[in-house]
Amino acid sequence: MCAYRATIIFGTIVAASFGIDATIVHAQSFPTRPVKISTDVGVGGTYDIFARALGEELHKKWGQPVIVEPHPGSNGIIGARACAEAPPDGQTFCVLSNQSLVANEFLFKKLPYSRDSFDPVTSLFYNTQVLVVSTTLGVRSLAELAALAKAKPGTLNYTVPGIFQRVFFDNFNKKHGTDLVGIPFKGGGDVLTGVLSGAIPIAFIGGANFAPYVHEGKMVALAVDATTRSPLFPDAPTLGELGYTDPMIRSYLALVVPSGTPEPIIAKLYVDVADIMKEPGFAKRQIVDRGLEPVVDKPDIFARFLLGDRTRTAEAVKASGVEPQ
């Protein structure tokens, strides 16, 4: 028997003899081998960059490699399934969007996972969405956009990454009597090119990748979906400031583990991630400078949030008129 395994067995026996839960002993020494971060996004975007930065910091803290495994595609379904099917041994934890954690339940009749497939650890941050337009439109506000849409019916296209931004435009059209036309979302790179060229003159999307172009005057930020103005777009008002009071489901990224992961490991994972998120240098580079809003709720608080978010999401999907596929 190797010395490492003998040590683990001996420690477990000693713990049991004193009435100590062996999972607590394991959590205190966790991790003892490489760990995976499974994500539901592709390489290069805001969420992927964050996951890799978090992995690097956990590697420093734990002394074990932390490997990011992207599983993009199918509205987050592929990534969520990969997480759900991973062993609940603490060696895999998952960085998932609310698209896969919550929204898909109400958008698809059948999924290869369920809400019970995951145990919550924490909500990491909100990803502020910014409504940008091409400078070719010549508008500087939502009111001017509405006026232009009325003057040019059926000619202005928009694209959005998810259903909740689409619901905003549905309500915008109803409110102003306009007919902005939604076109399929193909990815952040395509949207960026489309807005810059004017081929897709309107987009409502995560703001980090668009900030430099707004600052350079190559596109205009008309509004953000945050509760307060974003430091990336200080001149762009919030939707609330503009009188858009309809509740909007915001985009966020969360940390979960496969259902059945020992609670002491969940607790340790939360504490270690929270410590990293609160470190001033990390917070500035990976959160503030990217226009993200940190949350980092404790596991029980995040679990209660998810219950409420599912209720809000179900209502938003119903109001949109979208039928589950």
N, C-alpha and C positions, 0 to 999 in steps of 0.2 A: 504493500500500500504506500502511495507517495506521501511525503511529509505534509504537503498542503492538505490533502484529503483527511489525513489522520488528525490534523489540527482542527479542522472543521467539525469532524465527528466528536472529538474530545470536548470541544467547546459546546456543542449541542447537548452532550450528556451532562456536562456540568450545569448548563443552564436549566435543563429539565430537573436535575436533582434539587435545585433551589427554587423551583416553581416559576422559572422565567420563561416566557414565551420564546421559542426558538426563532420565530420570525423577527422578533425585536433584535436578537443577537445578530441575525443575518442583515437586518437593516442598518445596524450600527457599522458593519464592515462593508456594506454595499457601496459601490459595485466592486467585485473582485475580478471582473473580466470585461472585455469591450462591450459597450452599450450602443444600441441603435436608436436614432430618432427617425421615425417613419412620418413622412409628410404627405399631404394630398395635393401638392403644387409642383410645378416644374422648376427647373434650374434657372436662376438669374433674377427672379422677381423679388419684391420686397419681403415676402414671407420666407422664401428660400434663403435669402441673405441673412435674415434674422435667425433662422434655425441653425445655420452654420456658425454664426457668431456665438449663439448660446452654447452650441456643442463645444466650441473651442474653450469657453470659460468653464464649462463643466469638466472638460478634460484636465484643465489646470487644477481644479478643485479636487477631483477624484483620483487623478493619476492614472486613469484608464482611457483608452481611445473611445471617442464618441463619434459614431459614423452616421452621417445623414443619408437616408435613403428616400429619394423623391418617388412618389407614385402619382403622377399627374393624370388628368383626364376624366371624362364622364362626370362632370359636375362634382368632382371630389369623391365619387363613389369608389374608384379604384384604391385611392389612398385610405379611405375609411375601412374598406374591406381588409386591406393589408394589416391595418391596426387591429381590427376585430379578430383576425385569425392568428395573431401572434401569441405565443405562450405568455400567460400572465405571471411571469417570474421576475419582473422588474428589469429585465435586460432589454426590453423594448418599451419606449414611451413615444407618444405621438403628438405631433403638432398639426392640428386640424382647424379648418375654417368653420364658421357657423353654417356655411353652405352644406357641408357634409354632415356636421354634427346635428343640425336642426332642420334646415330648410328642405333637404331632400326627402325627409319623411312625409312632407305634404305635397311634394312635386312628382313623386313616383309611386306607382301602385305596389311595386315589389322591389325590395332592396336586399342585397346579400349581407346585410347587417341591420341592427336595430338600436334604439336608444340604450338598451340594456347591454350592448356590446362593449360599453366603455365605462370606466370609473373616472370621475372628474378629478383633476388636480388643481388647475387654476385657469382663469381667463387671463391671457397675457396682455392684450391691448386691443383697443379699437383702431381700425384703419380708416382714418378720415377720407371720405370720398369728396372729390372736387368736381364741380360742373364747369367744364372748360369749353370754349368755342374758338374756332379758327378766326384769326384776325381778318380773314377775307369777308366775314359777315359784317364787320363794322359795327358790332354792338358791344356795349359796355355794362349791361345790366339785364336781369331777367325780364324786366318790363320792356326793354328795347327788343329783346329776343321775341317776346310775344307779339309785339307790333310788327316785326319783320315777318314772322310766321303767318300772320294774318294777310300781310301784303303779298306774300308768295306762297299761297296754299299748296300743300302737297310736294314742295320742292326741298324741304330741309330735312336731312336725316340725322339720326342720333344713334349711338351705340352705348350699351351698358354691359357690365360683366354679370349682373344677376337680376333676379326678379324684382328686388325691392327698389332698385333704381328705375326699372321699367315702370313700376307702379307710380313712381313720382311723375314720370312723363305722361302716363295715362291721366293722372289727376291734373297735371299742367294743361293738357289739351282740353279737358272738361272745363277747367276754371276760365281759360282764356278764349275758348272757342277756336282753337288752333288744331292743326293736324300734323304735328311733327311725326315723322315716320321712323320707326325702329328698324334697324338692320342687324343681322347677326354679329355677335362679338367673336372675333377670331384670336384675340390675344393683345396684350399691352403694346407690343411692338407695332402691330398693324394699326392699332388705334392712334398711337403717337404719329405715325406716318400720315394717317388719314386726316387727323386734325391739322397738322402742319401744312398739308397740301390743300386742305379745304374739301377733299373728297368725302370725308366724314366730318362735317363741320361742328358737330356737337357730341360731347361725351361726358359721362358721369362715372368717374373711375378713381381708384386709389391715387392719391396726389403726389407721392414721393417722386416718381419718375417724370412727372410733368412740371415740377416746380422750376427747374432751370429755364424751361422754355417760356413759362409765364414771366419770370423775372427779366428775360431778354426781350420781352414784348412780342414773341412769336405766336403766342396764344393768350387768351384772356380768361381769367378765373372769375366766374360770375357768382359762385356761392359754394359753401361747404356744408356737409351734413352734420358737423360737430355741434356740441352744445355751446361752445365758445369758439372764437376765431382761431384758426390754425396759425402757428408761428411760420409755417411755410408760405401761407397766403394771407398776410395780415390785412390786406385791403379787400379781401373777399368776405362779404357778410355771411352769417349763418342763415340757413333757411328760416329759422325762427325770427331773426331780425327782419326778414323780408315778408313776414306774415304767413308763411307756410307752416301751419300748425298741425297738419295731419301727421300722426305718428309715423316715423320711418324706421324700419329695422336697419340698424347699423352693422357694418362688416366688422368682424373681430376674429382674432386668432386665439386658440385655446390649447392647453396642454392636458391630455388625457392619457390613460393607460388601458390596456386590455382588461376587461371585466374579470375580477377575481385576483388581481394583483394585491399582495398583502398590504394592509393598511399602514404598517410601520414604514414600508418602502415609499408609499404615497406621501406620507408625512415628511420623510426625509427629502424626497424629490421636491416637494413644495418649498420647504425651507431653503434648500440650496438654490433653487431657481429664483426665489424671492430675494435672496441675498445678492445674486448677480444683477437682477433687474434694478435693485436699489443702489448699486454702485454708481457713483456720479459719472465716471468716464463712460461706462457702458450705456447708462441711461441717455447721456447726451448723444453719443455716436449712433446707437442703434434704435433709440426711441424718439427723442425730441427732434434731432436733425432730420428724421424721416417723416415728421409730421404725424407720428403715432401717439396714442393716448394710453399710458400704462394703466392696468387695472390690478392684477395680481391678487385676486380674492383668495381667501382660504378655501380648501376643498368643499367644506359644507356650505359656505356662502355661494360658491360657484354652482353647486348642485341646485340650490334653490333658485338661482338666477336662470338656470337652464329650463326649469319648470315654467317660469314666467315667460321666457323667451319662446318656448314652444307654443304657448297660448297666443302670444302676439303674432308669431309667424303664421299660425293657422288662420288667424283673422285676416292678416294681410294677403295671404294667398287666396282666400275665399273672396275678398274684396276685389282682387285683380281679375277674377273670372277665369283664371288659368285652371284647366282640368289636369289632374295627375296623369302622367303618361304610363 
